[in-house]
Amino acid sequence: MLSGIIFINRNGLRWRDAPKEYGPHKTLYNRWKRWSDKGVFAQIMMGLAAEHSEEKTVMIDATYLKAHRTATSMGVKKGGVDV
């Protein structure tokens, strides 16, 4: 199940786009939500950071974000009226 959650997050997919071999998308989402609420992912990150005894801050960034195809036209005035 964890591999399905990692696959979705790594590829920026919707839950329903998960390959069938990872199981039902609703199950994947529910497990991700439950683990997230319990702090499982924060514990994983702290454990990974603890393995490297370097004294520095490690940050994870998600600069690749998908936008809806109409996002570029949002806020454009048509005929002098804000849309």
mmCIF file of the N, C-alpha and C atoms, coordinates in Angstrom:
data_MODEL
# 
_entry.id   MODEL 
# 
loop_
_atom_site.group_PDB 
_atom_site.id 
_atom_site.type_symbol 
_atom_site.label_atom_id 
_atom_site.label_alt_id 
_atom_site.label_comp_id 
_atom_site.label_asym_id 
_atom_site.label_entity_id 
_atom_site.label_seq_id 
_atom_site.pdbx_PDB_ins_code 
_atom_site.Cartn_x 
_atom_site.Cartn_y 
_atom_site.Cartn_z 
_atom_site.occupancy 
_atom_site.B_iso_or_equiv 
_atom_site.pdbx_formal_charge 
_atom_site.auth_seq_id 
_atom_site.auth_comp_id 
_atom_site.auth_asym_id 
_atom_site.auth_atom_id 
_atom_site.pdbx_PDB_model_num 
ATOM 1   N N  . MET A 1 1  ? 0.825   -1.195 0.000   1.00 0.00 ? 1  MET A N  1 
ATOM 2   C CA . MET A 1 1  ? 0.000   0.000  0.000   1.00 0.00 ? 1  MET A CA 1 
ATOM 3   C C  . MET A 1 1  ? 0.865   1.253  0.000   1.00 0.00 ? 1  MET A C  1 
ATOM 4   N N  . LEU A 1 2  ? 1.965   1.223  0.756   1.00 0.00 ? 2  LEU A N  1 
ATOM 5   C CA . LEU A 1 2  ? 2.838   2.391  0.795   1.00 0.00 ? 2  LEU A CA 1 
ATOM 6   C C  . LEU A 1 2  ? 3.407   2.688  -0.586  1.00 0.00 ? 2  LEU A C  1 
ATOM 7   N N  . SER A 1 3  ? 3.726   1.644  -1.356  1.00 0.00 ? 3  SER A N  1 
ATOM 8   C CA . SER A 1 3  ? 4.284   1.873  -2.689  1.00 0.00 ? 3  SER A CA 1 
ATOM 9   C C  . SER A 1 3  ? 3.267   2.578  -3.589  1.00 0.00 ? 3  SER A C  1 
ATOM 10  N N  . GLY A 1 4  ? 1.980   2.296  -3.421  1.00 0.00 ? 4  GLY A N  1 
ATOM 11  C CA . GLY A 1 4  ? 0.941   2.976  -4.198  1.00 0.00 ? 4  GLY A CA 1 
ATOM 12  C C  . GLY A 1 4  ? 0.858   4.450  -3.838  1.00 0.00 ? 4  GLY A C  1 
ATOM 13  N N  . ILE A 1 5  ? 0.953   4.756  -2.560  1.00 0.00 ? 5  ILE A N  1 
ATOM 14  C CA . ILE A 1 5  ? 0.914   6.144  -2.095  1.00 0.00 ? 5  ILE A CA 1 
ATOM 15  C C  . ILE A 1 5  ? 2.132   6.895  -2.617  1.00 0.00 ? 5  ILE A C  1 
ATOM 16  N N  . ILE A 1 6  ? 3.299   6.263  -2.552  1.00 0.00 ? 6  ILE A N  1 
ATOM 17  C CA . ILE A 1 6  ? 4.522   6.894  -3.063  1.00 0.00 ? 6  ILE A CA 1 
ATOM 18  C C  . ILE A 1 6  ? 4.397   7.127  -4.568  1.00 0.00 ? 6  ILE A C  1 
ATOM 19  N N  . PHE A 1 7  ? 3.859   6.140  -5.298  1.00 0.00 ? 7  PHE A N  1 
ATOM 20  C CA . PHE A 1 7  ? 3.694   6.261  -6.746  1.00 0.00 ? 7  PHE A CA 1 
ATOM 21  C C  . PHE A 1 7  ? 2.817   7.463  -7.092  1.00 0.00 ? 7  PHE A C  1 
ATOM 22  N N  . ILE A 1 8  ? 1.695   7.611  -6.407  1.00 0.00 ? 8  ILE A N  1 
ATOM 23  C CA . ILE A 1 8  ? 0.774   8.728  -6.660  1.00 0.00 ? 8  ILE A CA 1 
ATOM 24  C C  . ILE A 1 8  ? 1.453   10.057 -6.370  1.00 0.00 ? 8  ILE A C  1 
ATOM 25  N N  . ASN A 1 9  ? 2.103   10.175 -5.227  1.00 0.00 ? 9  ASN A N  1 
ATOM 26  C CA . ASN A 1 9  ? 2.753   11.438 -4.858  1.00 0.00 ? 9  ASN A CA 1 
ATOM 27  C C  . ASN A 1 9  ? 3.921   11.774 -5.766  1.00 0.00 ? 9  ASN A C  1 
ATOM 28  N N  . ARG A 1 10 ? 4.719   10.779 -6.130  1.00 0.00 ? 10 ARG A N  1 
ATOM 29  C CA . ARG A 1 10 ? 5.889   11.014 -6.970  1.00 0.00 ? 10 ARG A CA 1 
ATOM 30  C C  . ARG A 1 10 ? 5.494   11.467 -8.373  1.00 0.00 ? 10 ARG A C  1 
ATOM 31  N N  . ASN A 1 11 ? 4.389   10.923 -8.899  1.00 0.00 ? 11 ASN A N  1 
ATOM 32  C CA . ASN A 1 11 ? 3.979   11.223 -10.265 1.00 0.00 ? 11 ASN A CA 1 
ATOM 33  C C  . ASN A 1 11 ? 2.910   12.310 -10.360 1.00 0.00 ? 11 ASN A C  1 
ATOM 34  N N  . GLY A 1 12 ? 2.468   12.835 -9.223  1.00 0.00 ? 12 GLY A N  1 
ATOM 35  C CA . GLY A 1 12 ? 1.483   13.917 -9.228  1.00 0.00 ? 12 GLY A CA 1 
ATOM 36  C C  . GLY A 1 12 ? 0.143   13.512 -9.816  1.00 0.00 ? 12 GLY A C  1 
ATOM 37  N N  . LEU A 1 13 ? -0.261  12.289 -9.563  1.00 0.00 ? 13 LEU A N  1 
ATOM 38  C CA . LEU A 1 13 ? -1.507  11.782 -10.128 1.00 0.00 ? 13 LEU A CA 1 
ATOM 39  C C  . LEU A 1 13 ? -2.680  11.978 -9.173  1.00 0.00 ? 13 LEU A C  1 
ATOM 40  N N  . ARG A 1 14 ? -3.867  11.877 -9.736  1.00 0.00 ? 14 ARG A N  1 
ATOM 41  C CA . ARG A 1 14 ? -5.067  11.822 -8.904  1.00 0.00 ? 14 ARG A CA 1 
ATOM 42  C C  . ARG A 1 14 ? -5.162  10.412 -8.337  1.00 0.00 ? 14 ARG A C  1 
ATOM 43  N N  . TRP A 1 15 ? -5.822  10.258 -7.211  1.00 0.00 ? 15 TRP A N  1 
ATOM 44  C CA . TRP A 1 15 ? -5.946  8.945  -6.580  1.00 0.00 ? 15 TRP A CA 1 
ATOM 45  C C  . TRP A 1 15 ? -6.587  7.947  -7.536  1.00 0.00 ? 15 TRP A C  1 
ATOM 46  N N  . ARG A 1 16 ? -7.585  8.380  -8.287  1.00 0.00 ? 16 ARG A N  1 
ATOM 47  C CA . ARG A 1 16 ? -8.290  7.459  -9.181  1.00 0.00 ? 16 ARG A CA 1 
ATOM 48  C C  . ARG A 1 16 ? -7.438  7.025  -10.372 1.00 0.00 ? 16 ARG A C  1 
ATOM 49  N N  . ASP A 1 17 ? -6.294  7.684  -10.595 1.00 0.00 ? 17 ASP A N  1 
ATOM 50  C CA . ASP A 1 17 ? -5.399  7.310  -11.685 1.00 0.00 ? 17 ASP A CA 1 
ATOM 51  C C  . ASP A 1 17 ? -4.341  6.292  -11.264 1.00 0.00 ? 17 ASP A C  1 
ATOM 52  N N  . ALA A 1 18 ? -4.429  5.802  -10.050 1.00 0.00 ? 18 ALA A N  1 
ATOM 53  C CA . ALA A 1 18 ? -3.466  4.807  -9.570  1.00 0.00 ? 18 ALA A CA 1 
ATOM 54  C C  . ALA A 1 18 ? -3.648  3.504  -10.355 1.00 0.00 ? 18 ALA A C  1 
ATOM 55  N N  . PRO A 1 19 ? -2.545  2.846  -10.707 1.00 0.00 ? 19 PRO A N  1 
ATOM 56  C CA . PRO A 1 19 ? -2.658  1.550  -11.390 1.00 0.00 ? 19 PRO A CA 1 
ATOM 57  C C  . PRO A 1 19 ? -3.444  0.557  -10.537 1.00 0.00 ? 19 PRO A C  1 
ATOM 58  N N  . LYS A 1 20 ? -4.162  -0.329 -11.192 1.00 0.00 ? 20 LYS A N  1 
ATOM 59  C CA . LYS A 1 20 ? -5.036  -1.296 -10.512 1.00 0.00 ? 20 LYS A CA 1 
ATOM 60  C C  . LYS A 1 20 ? -4.275  -2.186 -9.522  1.00 0.00 ? 20 LYS A C  1 
ATOM 61  N N  . GLU A 1 21 ? -2.983  -2.464 -9.800  1.00 0.00 ? 21 GLU A N  1 
ATOM 62  C CA . GLU A 1 21 ? -2.236  -3.366 -8.914  1.00 0.00 ? 21 GLU A CA 1 
ATOM 63  C C  . GLU A 1 21 ? -2.035  -2.790 -7.511  1.00 0.00 ? 21 GLU A C  1 
ATOM 64  N N  . TYR A 1 22 ? -2.271  -1.491 -7.323  1.00 0.00 ? 22 TYR A N  1 
ATOM 65  C CA . TYR A 1 22 ? -2.158  -0.889 -5.994  1.00 0.00 ? 22 TYR A CA 1 
ATOM 66  C C  . TYR A 1 22 ? -3.463  -0.974 -5.212  1.00 0.00 ? 22 TYR A C  1 
ATOM 67  N N  . GLY A 1 23 ? -4.506  -1.478 -5.836  1.00 0.00 ? 23 GLY A N  1 
ATOM 68  C CA . GLY A 1 23 ? -5.788  -1.622 -5.166  1.00 0.00 ? 23 GLY A CA 1 
ATOM 69  C C  . GLY A 1 23 ? -6.720  -0.454 -5.475  1.00 0.00 ? 23 GLY A C  1 
ATOM 70  N N  . PRO A 1 24 ? -7.888  -0.455 -4.849  1.00 0.00 ? 24 PRO A N  1 
ATOM 71  C CA . PRO A 1 24 ? -8.877  0.605  -5.091  1.00 0.00 ? 24 PRO A CA 1 
ATOM 72  C C  . PRO A 1 24 ? -8.343  1.988  -4.689  1.00 0.00 ? 24 PRO A C  1 
ATOM 73  N N  . HIS A 1 25 ? -8.630  3.000  -5.514  1.00 0.00 ? 25 HIS A N  1 
ATOM 74  C CA . HIS A 1 25 ? -8.110  4.338  -5.230  1.00 0.00 ? 25 HIS A CA 1 
ATOM 75  C C  . HIS A 1 25 ? -8.658  4.899  -3.929  1.00 0.00 ? 25 HIS A C  1 
ATOM 76  N N  . LYS A 1 26 ? -9.864  4.568  -3.585  1.00 0.00 ? 26 LYS A N  1 
ATOM 77  C CA . LYS A 1 26 ? -10.459 5.061  -2.338  1.00 0.00 ? 26 LYS A CA 1 
ATOM 78  C C  . LYS A 1 26 ? -9.708  4.488  -1.131  1.00 0.00 ? 26 LYS A C  1 
ATOM 79  N N  . THR A 1 27 ? -9.282  3.229  -1.225  1.00 0.00 ? 27 THR A N  1 
ATOM 80  C CA . THR A 1 27 ? -8.511  2.601  -0.151  1.00 0.00 ? 27 THR A CA 1 
ATOM 81  C C  . THR A 1 27 ? -7.160  3.286  -0.008  1.00 0.00 ? 27 THR A C  1 
ATOM 82  N N  . LEU A 1 28 ? -6.504  3.573  -1.139  1.00 0.00 ? 28 LEU A N  1 
ATOM 83  C CA . LEU A 1 28 ? -5.228  4.287  -1.097  1.00 0.00 ? 28 LEU A CA 1 
ATOM 84  C C  . LEU A 1 28 ? -5.378  5.636  -0.413  1.00 0.00 ? 28 LEU A C  1 
ATOM 85  N N  . TYR A 1 29 ? -6.398  6.386  -0.824  1.00 0.00 ? 29 TYR A N  1 
ATOM 86  C CA . TYR A 1 29 ? -6.605  7.715  -0.241  1.00 0.00 ? 29 TYR A CA 1 
ATOM 87  C C  . TYR A 1 29 ? -6.904  7.616  1.256   1.00 0.00 ? 29 TYR A C  1 
ATOM 88  N N  . ASN A 1 30 ? -7.795  6.703  1.626   1.00 0.00 ? 30 ASN A N  1 
ATOM 89  C CA . ASN A 1 30 ? -8.159  6.576  3.046   1.00 0.00 ? 30 ASN A CA 1 
ATOM 90  C C  . ASN A 1 30 ? -6.947  6.233  3.902   1.00 0.00 ? 30 ASN A C  1 
ATOM 91  N N  . ARG A 1 31 ? -6.103  5.338  3.386   1.00 0.00 ? 31 ARG A N  1 
ATOM 92  C CA . ARG A 1 31 ? -4.910  4.972  4.140   1.00 0.00 ? 31 ARG A CA 1 
ATOM 93  C C  . ARG A 1 31 ? -3.963  6.161  4.229   1.00 0.00 ? 31 ARG A C  1 
ATOM 94  N N  . TRP A 1 32 ? -3.758  6.893  3.129   1.00 0.00 ? 32 TRP A N  1 
ATOM 95  C CA . TRP A 1 32 ? -2.894  8.082  3.137   1.00 0.00 ? 32 TRP A CA 1 
ATOM 96  C C  . TRP A 1 32 ? -3.413  9.102  4.150   1.00 0.00 ? 32 TRP A C  1 
ATOM 97  N N  . LYS A 1 33 ? -4.715  9.348  4.143   1.00 0.00 ? 33 LYS A N  1 
ATOM 98  C CA . LYS A 1 33 ? -5.323  10.315 5.059   1.00 0.00 ? 33 LYS A CA 1 
ATOM 99  C C  . LYS A 1 33 ? -5.131  9.894  6.512   1.00 0.00 ? 33 LYS A C  1 
ATOM 100 N N  . ARG A 1 34 ? -5.389  8.619  6.802   1.00 0.00 ? 34 ARG A N  1 
ATOM 101 C CA . ARG A 1 34 ? -5.254  8.107  8.173   1.00 0.00 ? 34 ARG A CA 1 
ATOM 102 C C  . ARG A 1 34 ? -3.801  8.195  8.644   1.00 0.00 ? 34 ARG A C  1 
ATOM 103 N N  . TRP A 1 35 ? -2.860  7.780  7.784   1.00 0.00 ? 35 TRP A N  1 
ATOM 104 C CA . TRP A 1 35 ? -1.440  7.837  8.148   1.00 0.00 ? 35 TRP A CA 1 
ATOM 105 C C  . TRP A 1 35 ? -0.968  9.273  8.291   1.00 0.00 ? 35 TRP A C  1 
ATOM 106 N N  . SER A 1 36 ? -1.461  10.146 7.439   1.00 0.00 ? 36 SER A N  1 
ATOM 107 C CA . SER A 1 36 ? -1.080  11.553 7.516   1.00 0.00 ? 36 SER A CA 1 
ATOM 108 C C  . SER A 1 36 ? -1.561  12.169 8.830   1.00 0.00 ? 36 SER A C  1 
ATOM 109 N N  . ASP A 1 37 ? -2.806  11.875 9.193   1.00 0.00 ? 37 ASP A N  1 
ATOM 110 C CA . ASP A 1 37 ? -3.366  12.390 10.454  1.00 0.00 ? 37 ASP A CA 1 
ATOM 111 C C  . ASP A 1 37 ? -2.609  11.859 11.675  1.00 0.00 ? 37 ASP A C  1 
ATOM 112 N N  . LYS A 1 38 ? -2.102  10.638 11.590  1.00 0.00 ? 38 LYS A N  1 
ATOM 113 C CA . LYS A 1 38 ? -1.352  10.039 12.701  1.00 0.00 ? 38 LYS A CA 1 
ATOM 114 C C  . LYS A 1 38 ? 0.111   10.480 12.729  1.00 0.00 ? 38 LYS A C  1 
ATOM 115 N N  . GLY A 1 39 ? 0.558   11.191 11.704  1.00 0.00 ? 39 GLY A N  1 
ATOM 116 C CA . GLY A 1 39 ? 1.936   11.666 11.665  1.00 0.00 ? 39 GLY A CA 1 
ATOM 117 C C  . GLY A 1 39 ? 2.943   10.635 11.181  1.00 0.00 ? 39 GLY A C  1 
ATOM 118 N N  . VAL A 1 40 ? 2.463   9.596  10.490  1.00 0.00 ? 40 VAL A N  1 
ATOM 119 C CA . VAL A 1 40 ? 3.357   8.534  10.016  1.00 0.00 ? 40 VAL A CA 1 
ATOM 120 C C  . VAL A 1 40 ? 4.406   9.093  9.051   1.00 0.00 ? 40 VAL A C  1 
ATOM 121 N N  . PHE A 1 41 ? 3.984   9.947  8.130   1.00 0.00 ? 41 PHE A N  1 
ATOM 122 C CA . PHE A 1 41 ? 4.929   10.469 7.137   1.00 0.00 ? 41 PHE A CA 1 
ATOM 123 C C  . PHE A 1 41 ? 5.954   11.401 7.786   1.00 0.00 ? 41 PHE A C  1 
ATOM 124 N N  . ALA A 1 42 ? 5.544   12.154 8.773   1.00 0.00 ? 42 ALA A N  1 
ATOM 125 C CA . ALA A 1 42 ? 6.489   13.016 9.502   1.00 0.00 ? 42 ALA A CA 1 
ATOM 126 C C  . ALA A 1 42 ? 7.519   12.154 10.227  1.00 0.00 ? 42 ALA A C  1 
ATOM 127 N N  . GLN A 1 43 ? 7.081   11.027 10.807  1.00 0.00 ? 43 GLN A N  1 
ATOM 128 C CA . GLN A 1 43 ? 8.009   10.117 11.485  1.00 0.00 ? 43 GLN A CA 1 
ATOM 129 C C  . GLN A 1 43 ? 8.984   9.487  10.498  1.00 0.00 ? 43 GLN A C  1 
ATOM 130 N N  . ILE A 1 44 ? 8.499   9.140  9.305   1.00 0.00 ? 44 ILE A N  1 
ATOM 131 C CA . ILE A 1 44 ? 9.378   8.583  8.275   1.00 0.00 ? 44 ILE A CA 1 
ATOM 132 C C  . ILE A 1 44 ? 10.449  9.602  7.914   1.00 0.00 ? 44 ILE A C  1 
ATOM 133 N N  . MET A 1 45 ? 10.049  10.844 7.692   1.00 0.00 ? 45 MET A N  1 
ATOM 134 C CA . MET A 1 45 ? 11.006  11.891 7.322   1.00 0.00 ? 45 MET A CA 1 
ATOM 135 C C  . MET A 1 45 ? 12.015  12.148 8.444   1.00 0.00 ? 45 MET A C  1 
ATOM 136 N N  . MET A 1 46 ? 11.548  12.152 9.695   1.00 0.00 ? 46 MET A N  1 
ATOM 137 C CA . MET A 1 46 ? 12.478  12.348 10.818  1.00 0.00 ? 46 MET A CA 1 
ATOM 138 C C  . MET A 1 46 ? 13.456  11.177 10.920  1.00 0.00 ? 46 MET A C  1 
ATOM 139 N N  . GLY A 1 47 ? 12.971  9.973  10.668  1.00 0.00 ? 47 GLY A N  1 
ATOM 140 C CA . GLY A 1 47 ? 13.836  8.805  10.694  1.00 0.00 ? 47 GLY A CA 1 
ATOM 141 C C  . GLY A 1 47 ? 14.879  8.854  9.587   1.00 0.00 ? 47 GLY A C  1 
ATOM 142 N N  . LEU A 1 48 ? 14.470  9.261  8.403   1.00 0.00 ? 48 LEU A N  1 
ATOM 143 C CA . LEU A 1 48 ? 15.419  9.392  7.300   1.00 0.00 ? 48 LEU A CA 1 
ATOM 144 C C  . LEU A 1 48 ? 16.448  10.481 7.586   1.00 0.00 ? 48 LEU A C  1 
ATOM 145 N N  . ALA A 1 49 ? 15.995  11.590 8.161   1.00 0.00 ? 49 ALA A N  1 
ATOM 146 C CA . ALA A 1 49 ? 16.915  12.684 8.483   1.00 0.00 ? 49 ALA A CA 1 
ATOM 147 C C  . ALA A 1 49 ? 17.885  12.280 9.584   1.00 0.00 ? 49 ALA A C  1 
ATOM 148 N N  . ALA A 1 50 ? 17.426  11.448 10.533  1.00 0.00 ? 50 ALA A N  1 
ATOM 149 C CA . ALA A 1 50 ? 18.282  11.024 11.644  1.00 0.00 ? 50 ALA A CA 1 
ATOM 150 C C  . ALA A 1 50 ? 19.402  10.099 11.173  1.00 0.00 ? 50 ALA A C  1 
ATOM 151 N N  . GLU A 1 51 ? 19.173  9.401  10.050  1.00 0.00 ? 51 GLU A N  1 
ATOM 152 C CA . GLU A 1 51 ? 20.200  8.507  9.519   1.00 0.00 ? 51 GLU A CA 1 
ATOM 153 C C  . GLU A 1 51 ? 21.422  9.277  9.036   1.00 0.00 ? 51 GLU A C  1 
ATOM 154 N N  . HIS A 1 52 ? 21.226  10.529 8.692   1.00 0.00 ? 52 HIS A N  1 
ATOM 155 C CA . HIS A 1 52 ? 22.325  11.380 8.231   1.00 0.00 ? 52 HIS A CA 1 
ATOM 156 C C  . HIS A 1 52 ? 22.625  12.360 9.351   1.00 0.00 ? 52 HIS A C  1 
ATOM 157 N N  . SER A 1 53 ? 23.749  12.212 9.976   1.00 0.00 ? 53 SER A N  1 
ATOM 158 C CA . SER A 1 53 ? 24.059  13.004 11.167  1.00 0.00 ? 53 SER A CA 1 
ATOM 159 C C  . SER A 1 53 ? 24.590  14.400 10.836  1.00 0.00 ? 53 SER A C  1 
ATOM 160 N N  . GLU A 1 54 ? 24.323  14.896 9.649   1.00 0.00 ? 54 GLU A N  1 
ATOM 161 C CA . GLU A 1 54 ? 24.785  16.228 9.283   1.00 0.00 ? 54 GLU A CA 1 
ATOM 162 C C  . GLU A 1 54 ? 23.944  17.280 9.990   1.00 0.00 ? 54 GLU A C  1 
ATOM 163 N N  . GLU A 1 55 ? 24.587  18.338 10.398  1.00 0.00 ? 55 GLU A N  1 
ATOM 164 C CA . GLU A 1 55 ? 23.899  19.424 11.089  1.00 0.00 ? 55 GLU A CA 1 
ATOM 165 C C  . GLU A 1 55 ? 23.435  20.463 10.061  1.00 0.00 ? 55 GLU A C  1 
ATOM 166 N N  . LYS A 1 56 ? 22.368  20.158 9.365   1.00 0.00 ? 56 LYS A N  1 
ATOM 167 C CA . LYS A 1 56 ? 21.819  21.116 8.409   1.00 0.00 ? 56 LYS A CA 1 
ATOM 168 C C  . LYS A 1 56 ? 20.326  20.866 8.254   1.00 0.00 ? 56 LYS A C  1 
ATOM 169 N N  . THR A 1 57 ? 19.658  21.830 7.704   1.00 0.00 ? 57 THR A N  1 
ATOM 170 C CA . THR A 1 57 ? 18.224  21.716 7.484   1.00 0.00 ? 57 THR A CA 1 
ATOM 171 C C  . THR A 1 57 ? 17.979  21.041 6.140   1.00 0.00 ? 57 THR A C  1 
ATOM 172 N N  . VAL A 1 58 ? 17.078  20.079 6.125   1.00 0.00 ? 58 VAL A N  1 
ATOM 173 C CA . VAL A 1 58 ? 16.703  19.387 4.900   1.00 0.00 ? 58 VAL A CA 1 
ATOM 174 C C  . VAL A 1 58 ? 15.280  19.786 4.589   1.00 0.00 ? 58 VAL A C  1 
ATOM 175 N N  . MET A 1 59 ? 15.064  20.228 3.354   1.00 0.00 ? 59 MET A N  1 
ATOM 176 C CA . MET A 1 59 ? 13.731  20.654 2.950   1.00 0.00 ? 59 MET A CA 1 
ATOM 177 C C  . MET A 1 59 ? 13.289  19.856 1.731   1.00 0.00 ? 59 MET A C  1 
ATOM 178 N N  . ILE A 1 60 ? 12.019  19.551 1.680   1.00 0.00 ? 60 ILE A N  1 
ATOM 179 C CA . ILE A 1 60 ? 11.439  18.878 0.529   1.00 0.00 ? 60 ILE A CA 1 
ATOM 180 C C  . ILE A 1 60 ? 10.540  19.893 -0.160  1.00 0.00 ? 60 ILE A C  1 
ATOM 181 N N  . ASP A 1 61 ? 10.731  20.034 -1.442  1.00 0.00 ? 61 ASP A N  1 
ATOM 182 C CA . ASP A 1 61 ? 10.022  21.059 -2.198  1.00 0.00 ? 61 ASP A CA 1 
ATOM 183 C C  . ASP A 1 61 ? 9.198   20.411 -3.303  1.00 0.00 ? 61 ASP A C  1 
ATOM 184 N N  . ALA A 1 62 ? 8.023   20.922 -3.536  1.00 0.00 ? 62 ALA A N  1 
ATOM 185 C CA . ALA A 1 62 ? 7.176   20.436 -4.618  1.00 0.00 ? 62 ALA A CA 1 
ATOM 186 C C  . ALA A 1 62 ? 6.932   21.582 -5.591  1.00 0.00 ? 62 ALA A C  1 
ATOM 187 N N  . THR A 1 63 ? 7.934   21.900 -6.375  1.00 0.00 ? 63 THR A N  1 
ATOM 188 C CA . THR A 1 63 ? 7.797   23.026 -7.303  1.00 0.00 ? 63 THR A CA 1 
ATOM 189 C C  . THR A 1 63 ? 7.078   22.642 -8.583  1.00 0.00 ? 63 THR A C  1 
ATOM 190 N N  . TYR A 1 64 ? 6.932   21.359 -8.833  1.00 0.00 ? 64 TYR A N  1 
ATOM 191 C CA . TYR A 1 64 ? 6.221   20.913 -10.018 1.00 0.00 ? 64 TYR A CA 1 
ATOM 192 C C  . TYR A 1 64 ? 4.761   20.740 -9.661  1.00 0.00 ? 64 TYR A C  1 
ATOM 193 N N  . LEU A 1 65 ? 3.945   21.684 -10.069 1.00 0.00 ? 65 LEU A N  1 
ATOM 194 C CA . LEU A 1 65 ? 2.520   21.636 -9.771  1.00 0.00 ? 65 LEU A CA 1 
ATOM 195 C C  . LEU A 1 65 ? 1.736   21.665 -11.064 1.00 0.00 ? 65 LEU A C  1 
ATOM 196 N N  . LYS A 1 66 ? 0.745   20.833 -11.157 1.00 0.00 ? 66 LYS A N  1 
ATOM 197 C CA . LYS A 1 66 ? -0.104  20.817 -12.340 1.00 0.00 ? 66 LYS A CA 1 
ATOM 198 C C  . LYS A 1 66 ? -1.190  21.867 -12.189 1.00 0.00 ? 66 LYS A C  1 
ATOM 199 N N  . ALA A 1 67 ? -1.470  22.558 -13.273 1.00 0.00 ? 67 ALA A N  1 
ATOM 200 C CA . ALA A 1 67 ? -2.549  23.540 -13.275 1.00 0.00 ? 67 ALA A CA 1 
ATOM 201 C C  . ALA A 1 67 ? -3.610  23.085 -14.266 1.00 0.00 ? 67 ALA A C  1 
ATOM 202 N N  . HIS A 1 68 ? -4.827  23.424 -13.988 1.00 0.00 ? 68 HIS A N  1 
ATOM 203 C CA . HIS A 1 68 ? -5.908  23.105 -14.904 1.00 0.00 ? 68 HIS A CA 1 
ATOM 204 C C  . HIS A 1 68 ? -5.669  23.832 -16.215 1.00 0.00 ? 68 HIS A C  1 
ATOM 205 N N  . ARG A 1 69 ? -6.105  23.246 -17.320 1.00 0.00 ? 69 ARG A N  1 
ATOM 206 C CA . ARG A 1 69 ? -5.816  23.826 -18.636 1.00 0.00 ? 69 ARG A CA 1 
ATOM 207 C C  . ARG A 1 69 ? -6.395  25.231 -18.809 1.00 0.00 ? 69 ARG A C  1 
ATOM 208 N N  . THR A 1 70 ? -7.393  25.596 -18.019 1.00 0.00 ? 70 THR A N  1 
ATOM 209 C CA . THR A 1 70 ? -7.971  26.938 -18.133 1.00 0.00 ? 70 THR A CA 1 
ATOM 210 C C  . THR A 1 70 ? -7.373  27.919 -17.131 1.00 0.00 ? 70 THR A C  1 
ATOM 211 N N  . ALA A 1 71 ? -6.378  27.492 -16.386 1.00 0.00 ? 71 ALA A N  1 
ATOM 212 C CA . ALA A 1 71 ? -5.814  28.341 -15.337 1.00 0.00 ? 71 ALA A CA 1 
ATOM 213 C C  . ALA A 1 71 ? -5.198  29.618 -15.893 1.00 0.00 ? 71 ALA A C  1 
ATOM 214 N N  . THR A 1 72 ? -4.676  29.576 -17.108 1.00 0.00 ? 72 THR A N  1 
ATOM 215 C CA . THR A 1 72 ? -4.045  30.765 -17.675 1.00 0.00 ? 72 THR A CA 1 
ATOM 216 C C  . THR A 1 72 ? -5.059  31.816 -18.070 1.00 0.00 ? 72 THR A C  1 
ATOM 217 N N  . SER A 1 73 ? -6.304  31.425 -18.255 1.00 0.00 ? 73 SER A N  1 
ATOM 218 C CA . SER A 1 73 ? -7.317  32.399 -18.651 1.00 0.00 ? 73 SER A CA 1 
ATOM 219 C C  . SER A 1 73 ? -8.112  32.932 -17.462 1.00 0.00 ? 73 SER A C  1 
ATOM 220 N N  . MET A 1 74 ? -7.805  32.474 -16.273 1.00 0.00 ? 74 MET A N  1 
ATOM 221 C CA . MET A 1 74 ? -8.524  32.939 -15.082 1.00 0.00 ? 74 MET A CA 1 
ATOM 222 C C  . MET A 1 74 ? -8.193  34.399 -14.817 1.00 0.00 ? 74 MET A C  1 
ATOM 223 N N  . GLY A 1 75 ? -9.155  35.173 -14.498 1.00 0.00 ? 75 GLY A N  1 
ATOM 224 C CA . GLY A 1 75 ? -8.938  36.573 -14.157 1.00 0.00 ? 75 GLY A CA 1 
ATOM 225 C C  . GLY A 1 75 ? -8.777  37.477 -15.365 1.00 0.00 ? 75 GLY A C  1 
ATOM 226 N N  . VAL A 1 76 ? -8.942  36.928 -16.569 1.00 0.00 ? 76 VAL A N  1 
ATOM 227 C CA . VAL A 1 76 ? -8.820  37.743 -17.779 1.00 0.00 ? 76 VAL A CA 1 
ATOM 228 C C  . VAL A 1 76 ? -10.137 38.487 -17.974 1.00 0.00 ? 76 VAL A C  1 
ATOM 229 N N  . LYS A 1 77 ? -10.013 39.778 -18.314 1.00 0.00 ? 77 LYS A N  1 
ATOM 230 C CA . LYS A 1 77 ? -11.221 40.555 -18.552 1.00 0.00 ? 77 LYS A CA 1 
ATOM 231 C C  . LYS A 1 77 ? -11.737 40.292 -19.954 1.00 0.00 ? 77 LYS A C  1 
ATOM 232 N N  . LYS A 1 78 ? -13.017 40.000 -20.043 1.00 0.00 ? 78 LYS A N  1 
ATOM 233 C CA . LYS A 1 78 ? -13.666 39.814 -21.344 1.00 0.00 ? 78 LYS A CA 1 
ATOM 234 C C  . LYS A 1 78 ? -14.720 40.895 -21.481 1.00 0.00 ? 78 LYS A C  1 
ATOM 235 N N  . GLY A 1 79 ? -14.552 41.746 -22.465 1.00 0.00 ? 79 GLY A N  1 
ATOM 236 C CA . GLY A 1 79 ? -15.533 42.813 -22.671 1.00 0.00 ? 79 GLY A CA 1 
ATOM 237 C C  . GLY A 1 79 ? -15.572 43.800 -21.537 1.00 0.00 ? 79 GLY A C  1 
ATOM 238 N N  . GLY A 1 80 ? -14.442 43.965 -20.831 1.00 0.00 ? 80 GLY A N  1 
ATOM 239 C CA . GLY A 1 80 ? -14.373 44.917 -19.730 1.00 0.00 ? 80 GLY A CA 1 
ATOM 240 C C  . GLY A 1 80 ? -14.969 44.412 -18.432 1.00 0.00 ? 80 GLY A C  1 
ATOM 241 N N  . VAL A 1 81 ? -15.339 43.147 -18.385 1.00 0.00 ? 81 VAL A N  1 
ATOM 242 C CA . VAL A 1 81 ? -15.940 42.567 -17.190 1.00 0.00 ? 81 VAL A CA 1 
ATOM 243 C C  . VAL A 1 81 ? -14.987 41.513 -16.641 1.00 0.00 ? 81 VAL A C  1 
ATOM 244 N N  . ASP A 1 82 ? -14.730 41.570 -15.326 1.00 0.00 ? 82 ASP A N  1 
ATOM 245 C CA . ASP A 1 82 ? -13.902 40.546 -14.700 1.00 0.00 ? 82 ASP A CA 1 
ATOM 246 C C  . ASP A 1 82 ? -14.625 39.214 -14.736 1.00 0.00 ? 82 ASP A C  1 
ATOM 247 N N  . VAL A 1 83 ? -13.897 38.190 -15.123 1.00 0.00 ? 83 VAL A N  1 
ATOM 248 C CA . VAL A 1 83 ? -14.485 36.855 -15.177 1.00 0.00 ? 83 VAL A CA 1 
ATOM 249 C C  . VAL A 1 83 ? -14.031 36.065 -13.984 1.00 0.00 ? 83 VAL A C  1 
# 
